[in-house]
Every structure is written in structure tokens, then in C-alpha cells.
Amino acid sequence: MKGKLFGVSVGPGDWKMMTLRAKEALLDSDIICFPAKAKGSSSFALSIIQQAIDISDKRIEEIVFSMDPKDEVRRESENVAIKRLCQLMDEGHNISLITIGDAGVYSTYMYTDARVRAMGYETEVIPGISSFTYGAAMARLPLMIGDESFCVVPMAKDNVERLEKAIIDNDNIVVMKSFNSMDVIAKILQRNNIPMEKATVMCDVGTESEYIGPIDLKRDYGYFTTVMVKKN
């Protein structure tokens, strides 16, 4: 009998924010797989679940999803990863493929899930708390109220025009992957006469190094940094 693939969202960083269903799926799995950009990489998601449950009797396996800028390299890496997951399920193993935050928010898992399901395997996606919902709650900032609009945009060098349009057109804007773009965001706000205090930085939320506060252009931010702009 073939095994099942669980896409397990483990939340933003604090293990106490993992859902009961996530813990159940992990305990029901024979193998816990964690995505890695390259062989031998560390896993933040794995460090979260190790604090939540005892996985000493679980087999842990690294699954590489390359972040190479070349499309063909990324595709080949994904093909190898999916082949390995299917091989494990063909052997009858239930597998949890873990991902930080929520599997539906900028996660490679959903691509994997679609391809695996299309090949006839059983899967389940377990949602989790995203970094921006957690950060907004900690900052006491409602993501949207009444008829306010809400938009999530990823930060990238070639995405500045799109980001500026989103900030102009929406009431509440979340800028993901913004750790090295604070100056760009600040300039957009200034250009559009939006006070800097309308922006809140959410960095490394749910961890000991968590920072939730105003934009500080002199501060170094970690990779897991999000900015929320609340105009009203």
C-alpha cells in the first residue's frame, strides 16, 4: 500500500504556534522531510518541530529544491525531489514535508503537492500561521477592517514598480522578503507622502531575535523579514 504525503506548515518560528493537526501528521509519519536549498543546509522548520514533539524515532531526510537562477536547474532539482518522495511513498512510508509559515504563502510545497497528486498519490495540506498574521497580531495591527483592501507583494529588484502601485492602490500592504530593501520601501513611502510610521517591520517573528517595530534604516534585518504598511 502506498504511503501518503503531508504538507505540514509549522508556523513562523514559535513552536507553540504549531497546530494540533500539524503535530498529529508529524507523529503519523514514518519519515520527516525538510526542504533545503543545497545539500547539507540547516533547516529552520526542523528546529521548530524538534521543540514541539519527540522525533527521535523518526527518519529525517533532506530534500533539495534548488534556488538556482537558471530555470532548467530548478526544474531538474524539483524532478529529483519529487521522484524521491514518490519512491518513499511507493515503499509504503507516510511522509511529512515541512515548511515554515503557511504552505500556501510563497512555499515550494504547493508545486510539489500538485505534481504528486497528479501522479495518483494521496496528499494533505495542513495550514499554519503565516509570519505576517503572527506579526500583525503581536503589533496589534488589524490586517483589514470593514471595506479596507489588503495586498501581499514579494520584494525583488525588478518588482519596485509593482510594489509602488500596490502601495498606492491598497489600504493595507504586506511586503514579503524585504530584508534588504528597507531603503527602497522608505523611498516609495516618501514619494507618495505616506508617513514612515505607517510601516511596521516584522523580523524573525516567533524567535528570540524577534523585532517588531518601525523601519530603522541603520538596522540589519534577518532573511525572514516582512513589512506591513497600514495607510489608514
Contacts in CASP RR format, 6 or more apart in sequence:
PFRMAT RR
TARGET T0000
AUTHOR 0000-0000-0000
METHOD contacts of the structure
MODEL  1
MKGKLFGVSVGPGDWKMMTLRAKEALLDSDIICFPAKAKGSSSFALSIIQ
QAIDISDKRIEEIVFSMDPKDEVRRESENVAIKRLCQLMDEGHNISLITI
GDAGVYSTYMYTDARVRAMGYETEVIPGISSFTYGAAMARLPLMIGDESF
CVVPMAKDNVERLEKAIIDNDNIVVMKSFNSMDVIAKILQRNNIPMEKAT
VMCDVGTESEYIGPIDLKRDYGYFTTVMVKKN
1 92 0 8 1.000
2 89 0 8 1.000
2 90 0 8 1.000
2 92 0 8 1.000
2 121 0 8 1.000
2 122 0 8 1.000
3 88 0 8 1.000
3 89 0 8 1.000
3 92 0 8 1.000
3 93 0 8 1.000
3 94 0 8 1.000
3 95 0 8 1.000
3 121 0 8 1.000
3 122 0 8 1.000
4 89 0 8 1.000
4 94 0 8 1.000
4 95 0 8 1.000
4 121 0 8 1.000
4 122 0 8 1.000
4 123 0 8 1.000
4 124 0 8 1.000
5 85 0 8 1.000
5 89 0 8 1.000
5 94 0 8 1.000
5 95 0 8 1.000
5 97 0 8 1.000
5 112 0 8 1.000
5 113 0 8 1.000
5 116 0 8 1.000
5 121 0 8 1.000
5 122 0 8 1.000
5 123 0 8 1.000
5 124 0 8 1.000
6 25 0 8 1.000
6 26 0 8 1.000
6 28 0 8 1.000
6 29 0 8 1.000
6 94 0 8 1.000
6 95 0 8 1.000
6 96 0 8 1.000
6 97 0 8 1.000
6 123 0 8 1.000
6 124 0 8 1.000
6 126 0 8 1.000
7 25 0 8 1.000
7 96 0 8 1.000
7 97 0 8 1.000
7 98 0 8 1.000
7 99 0 8 1.000
7 103 0 8 1.000
7 109 0 8 1.000
7 113 0 8 1.000
7 123 0 8 1.000
7 124 0 8 1.000
7 125 0 8 1.000
7 126 0 8 1.000
8 22 0 8 1.000
8 25 0 8 1.000
8 26 0 8 1.000
8 96 0 8 1.000
8 97 0 8 1.000
8 98 0 8 1.000
8 99 0 8 1.000
8 103 0 8 1.000
8 126 0 8 1.000
9 19 0 8 1.000
9 22 0 8 1.000
9 99 0 8 1.000
9 100 0 8 1.000
9 101 0 8 1.000
9 102 0 8 1.000
9 103 0 8 1.000
9 104 0 8 1.000
9 107 0 8 1.000
9 125 0 8 1.000
9 126 0 8 1.000
9 127 0 8 1.000
9 128 0 8 1.000
9 129 0 8 1.000
10 18 0 8 1.000
10 22 0 8 1.000
10 45 0 8 1.000
10 48 0 8 1.000
10 49 0 8 1.000
10 52 0 8 1.000
10 98 0 8 1.000
10 99 0 8 1.000
10 100 0 8 1.000
10 101 0 8 1.000
10 128 0 8 1.000
11 17 0 8 1.000
11 18 0 8 1.000
11 48 0 8 1.000
11 100 0 8 1.000
11 101 0 8 1.000
11 102 0 8 1.000
11 128 0 8 1.000
11 129 0 8 1.000
11 130 0 8 1.000
11 134 0 8 1.000
12 100 0 8 1.000
12 101 0 8 1.000
12 129 0 8 1.000
12 130 0 8 1.000
12 131 0 8 1.000
12 134 0 8 1.000
12 135 0 8 1.000
12 205 0 8 1.000
12 206 0 8 1.000
12 224 0 8 1.000
13 44 0 8 1.000
13 48 0 8 1.000
13 100 0 8 1.000
13 101 0 8 1.000
13 205 0 8 1.000
13 206 0 8 1.000
13 207 0 8 1.000
14 48 0 8 1.000
14 134 0 8 1.000
14 206 0 8 1.000
14 207 0 8 1.000
15 48 0 8 1.000
15 49 0 8 1.000
15 51 0 8 1.000
15 52 0 8 1.000
16 52 0 8 1.000
17 128 0 8 1.000
17 129 0 8 1.000
17 134 0 8 1.000
17 206 0 8 1.000
18 48 0 8 1.000
18 49 0 8 1.000
18 52 0 8 1.000
18 128 0 8 1.000
19 126 0 8 1.000
19 127 0 8 1.000
19 128 0 8 1.000
21 126 0 8 1.000
22 126 0 8 1.000
22 128 0 8 1.000
23 52 0 8 1.000
23 53 0 8 1.000
25 96 0 8 1.000
25 124 0 8 1.000
25 126 0 8 1.000
26 32 0 8 1.000
26 49 0 8 1.000
26 53 0 8 1.000
26 55 0 8 1.000
26 58 0 8 1.000
26 96 0 8 1.000
26 98 0 8 1.000
27 53 0 8 1.000
28 94 0 8 1.000
29 58 0 8 1.000
29 93 0 8 1.000
29 94 0 8 1.000
29 95 0 8 1.000
29 96 0 8 1.000
30 58 0 8 1.000
30 59 0 8 1.000
30 92 0 8 1.000
30 93 0 8 1.000
30 94 0 8 1.000
30 95 0 8 1.000
31 58 0 8 1.000
31 59 0 8 1.000
31 60 0 8 1.000
31 61 0 8 1.000
31 88 0 8 1.000
31 93 0 8 1.000
31 94 0 8 1.000
31 95 0 8 1.000
31 96 0 8 1.000
32 46 0 8 1.000
32 49 0 8 1.000
32 55 0 8 1.000
32 58 0 8 1.000
32 59 0 8 1.000
32 60 0 8 1.000
32 61 0 8 1.000
32 95 0 8 1.000
32 96 0 8 1.000
32 98 0 8 1.000
33 60 0 8 1.000
33 61 0 8 1.000
33 62 0 8 1.000
33 63 0 8 1.000
33 85 0 8 1.000
33 95 0 8 1.000
33 96 0 8 1.000
33 97 0 8 1.000
33 98 0 8 1.000
34 43 0 8 1.000
34 45 0 8 1.000
34 46 0 8 1.000
34 60 0 8 1.000
34 61 0 8 1.000
34 62 0 8 1.000
34 63 0 8 1.000
34 97 0 8 1.000
34 98 0 8 1.000
35 43 0 8 1.000
35 45 0 8 1.000
35 63 0 8 1.000
35 64 0 8 1.000
35 65 0 8 1.000
35 81 0 8 1.000
35 97 0 8 1.000
35 98 0 8 1.000
35 99 0 8 1.000
35 108 0 8 1.000
35 109 0 8 1.000
36 43 0 8 1.000
36 62 0 8 1.000
36 63 0 8 1.000
36 64 0 8 1.000
36 65 0 8 1.000
37 64 0 8 1.000
37 65 0 8 1.000
37 66 0 8 1.000
37 67 0 8 1.000
38 64 0 8 1.000
38 66 0 8 1.000
39 62 0 8 1.000
39 64 0 8 1.000
40 62 0 8 1.000
41 62 0 8 1.000
43 62 0 8 1.000
43 98 0 8 1.000
44 100 0 8 1.000
44 224 0 8 1.000
45 98 0 8 1.000
45 99 0 8 1.000
45 100 0 8 1.000
46 60 0 8 1.000
46 98 0 8 1.000
48 100 0 8 1.000
49 55 0 8 1.000
49 98 0 8 1.000
61 84 0 8 1.000
61 88 0 8 1.000
63 81 0 8 1.000
63 84 0 8 1.000
63 85 0 8 1.000
63 97 0 8 1.000
64 77 0 8 1.000
64 80 0 8 1.000
64 81 0 8 1.000
65 74 0 8 1.000
65 77 0 8 1.000
65 78 0 8 1.000
65 81 0 8 1.000
65 108 0 8 1.000
66 73 0 8 1.000
66 74 0 8 1.000
66 76 0 8 1.000
66 77 0 8 1.000
66 78 0 8 1.000
67 74 0 8 1.000
68 74 0 8 1.000
68 77 0 8 1.000
78 108 0 8 1.000
78 111 0 8 1.000
78 112 0 8 1.000
78 115 0 8 1.000
81 112 0 8 1.000
82 112 0 8 1.000
82 115 0 8 1.000
82 116 0 8 1.000
85 95 0 8 1.000
85 97 0 8 1.000
85 112 0 8 1.000
85 116 0 8 1.000
86 116 0 8 1.000
86 119 0 8 1.000
86 121 0 8 1.000
88 95 0 8 1.000
89 95 0 8 1.000
89 121 0 8 1.000
97 109 0 8 1.000
97 112 0 8 1.000
99 107 0 8 1.000
99 108 0 8 1.000
99 109 0 8 1.000
100 131 0 8 1.000
100 224 0 8 1.000
101 107 0 8 1.000
101 128 0 8 1.000
101 129 0 8 1.000
101 130 0 8 1.000
101 131 0 8 1.000
102 127 0 8 1.000
102 128 0 8 1.000
102 129 0 8 1.000
102 130 0 8 1.000
103 109 0 8 1.000
103 110 0 8 1.000
103 113 0 8 1.000
103 125 0 8 1.000
103 126 0 8 1.000
103 127 0 8 1.000
103 128 0 8 1.000
104 110 0 8 1.000
104 125 0 8 1.000
104 127 0 8 1.000
105 130 0 8 1.000
105 152 0 8 1.000
105 176 0 8 1.000
106 154 0 8 1.000
106 176 0 8 1.000
106 177 0 8 1.000
109 125 0 8 1.000
110 125 0 8 1.000
113 123 0 8 1.000
113 125 0 8 1.000
116 123 0 8 1.000
117 123 0 8 1.000
131 176 0 8 1.000
131 202 0 8 1.000
131 205 0 8 1.000
131 224 0 8 1.000
131 226 0 8 1.000
132 143 0 8 1.000
132 152 0 8 1.000
132 174 0 8 1.000
132 176 0 8 1.000
132 202 0 8 1.000
132 226 0 8 1.000
132 228 0 8 1.000
133 143 0 8 1.000
134 202 0 8 1.000
134 205 0 8 1.000
134 206 0 8 1.000
135 141 0 8 1.000
135 202 0 8 1.000
135 205 0 8 1.000
135 212 0 8 1.000
135 226 0 8 1.000
135 228 0 8 1.000
136 142 0 8 1.000
136 143 0 8 1.000
136 202 0 8 1.000
136 228 0 8 1.000
138 202 0 8 1.000
138 205 0 8 1.000
138 210 0 8 1.000
138 212 0 8 1.000
139 200 0 8 1.000
139 202 0 8 1.000
139 212 0 8 1.000
139 213 0 8 1.000
139 228 0 8 1.000
141 200 0 8 1.000
141 228 0 8 1.000
141 230 0 8 1.000
143 150 0 8 1.000
143 172 0 8 1.000
143 174 0 8 1.000
143 228 0 8 1.000
144 150 0 8 1.000
144 171 0 8 1.000
144 172 0 8 1.000
148 171 0 8 1.000
148 172 0 8 1.000
148 232 0 8 1.000
149 169 0 8 1.000
149 170 0 8 1.000
149 171 0 8 1.000
149 172 0 8 1.000
150 170 0 8 1.000
150 171 0 8 1.000
150 172 0 8 1.000
150 173 0 8 1.000
150 174 0 8 1.000
151 166 0 8 1.000
151 169 0 8 1.000
151 170 0 8 1.000
151 172 0 8 1.000
151 173 0 8 1.000
151 174 0 8 1.000
152 173 0 8 1.000
152 174 0 8 1.000
152 176 0 8 1.000
153 159 0 8 1.000
153 162 0 8 1.000
153 163 0 8 1.000
153 166 0 8 1.000
153 173 0 8 1.000
153 174 0 8 1.000
153 175 0 8 1.000
153 176 0 8 1.000
154 175 0 8 1.000
154 176 0 8 1.000
154 177 0 8 1.000
155 163 0 8 1.000
155 175 0 8 1.000
155 176 0 8 1.000
155 177 0 8 1.000
155 178 0 8 1.000
155 181 0 8 1.000
155 184 0 8 1.000
155 185 0 8 1.000
156 177 0 8 1.000
160 184 0 8 1.000
160 188 0 8 1.000
163 175 0 8 1.000
163 184 0 8 1.000
163 185 0 8 1.000
163 188 0 8 1.000
164 188 0 8 1.000
164 191 0 8 1.000
164 192 0 8 1.000
166 173 0 8 1.000
167 173 0 8 1.000
167 188 0 8 1.000
167 189 0 8 1.000
167 192 0 8 1.000
167 194 0 8 1.000
167 229 0 8 1.000
167 231 0 8 1.000
168 192 0 8 1.000
170 231 0 8 1.000
171 230 0 8 1.000
171 231 0 8 1.000
171 232 0 8 1.000
172 228 0 8 1.000
172 229 0 8 1.000
172 230 0 8 1.000
172 231 0 8 1.000
172 232 0 8 1.000
173 228 0 8 1.000
173 229 0 8 1.000
173 231 0 8 1.000
174 226 0 8 1.000
174 227 0 8 1.000
174 228 0 8 1.000
174 229 0 8 1.000
175 181 0 8 1.000
175 185 0 8 1.000
175 226 0 8 1.000
175 227 0 8 1.000
175 228 0 8 1.000
175 229 0 8 1.000
176 226 0 8 1.000
177 225 0 8 1.000
177 226 0 8 1.000
178 185 0 8 1.000
178 221 0 8 1.000
178 225 0 8 1.000
178 226 0 8 1.000
178 227 0 8 1.000
179 203 0 8 1.000
179 221 0 8 1.000
179 222 0 8 1.000
179 223 0 8 1.000
179 224 0 8 1.000
179 225 0 8 1.000
180 221 0 8 1.000
182 201 0 8 1.000
182 215 0 8 1.000
182 216 0 8 1.000
182 217 0 8 1.000
182 219 0 8 1.000
182 221 0 8 1.000
182 227 0 8 1.000
183 217 0 8 1.000
185 199 0 8 1.000
185 215 0 8 1.000
185 227 0 8 1.000
185 229 0 8 1.000
186 196 0 8 1.000
186 199 0 8 1.000
186 215 0 8 1.000
186 217 0 8 1.000
189 195 0 8 1.000
189 196 0 8 1.000
189 198 0 8 1.000
189 199 0 8 1.000
189 229 0 8 1.000
190 196 0 8 1.000
194 229 0 8 1.000
194 231 0 8 1.000
196 214 0 8 1.000
196 215 0 8 1.000
197 214 0 8 1.000
198 229 0 8 1.000
198 230 0 8 1.000
198 231 0 8 1.000
199 214 0 8 1.000
199 215 0 8 1.000
199 227 0 8 1.000
199 228 0 8 1.000
199 229 0 8 1.000
200 212 0 8 1.000
200 213 0 8 1.000
200 214 0 8 1.000
200 227 0 8 1.000
200 228 0 8 1.000
200 229 0 8 1.000
200 230 0 8 1.000
201 211 0 8 1.000
201 212 0 8 1.000
201 213 0 8 1.000
201 214 0 8 1.000
201 215 0 8 1.000
201 216 0 8 1.000
201 221 0 8 1.000
201 225 0 8 1.000
201 226 0 8 1.000
201 227 0 8 1.000
202 211 0 8 1.000
202 212 0 8 1.000
202 213 0 8 1.000
202 225 0 8 1.000
202 226 0 8 1.000
202 227 0 8 1.000
202 228 0 8 1.000
203 209 0 8 1.000
203 210 0 8 1.000
203 211 0 8 1.000
203 212 0 8 1.000
203 221 0 8 1.000
203 222 0 8 1.000
203 224 0 8 1.000
203 225 0 8 1.000
203 226 0 8 1.000
204 210 0 8 1.000
204 211 0 8 1.000
204 222 0 8 1.000
204 224 0 8 1.000
204 225 0 8 1.000
205 212 0 8 1.000
205 224 0 8 1.000
205 226 0 8 1.000
209 222 0 8 1.000
211 219 0 8 1.000
211 221 0 8 1.000
215 227 0 8 1.000
END
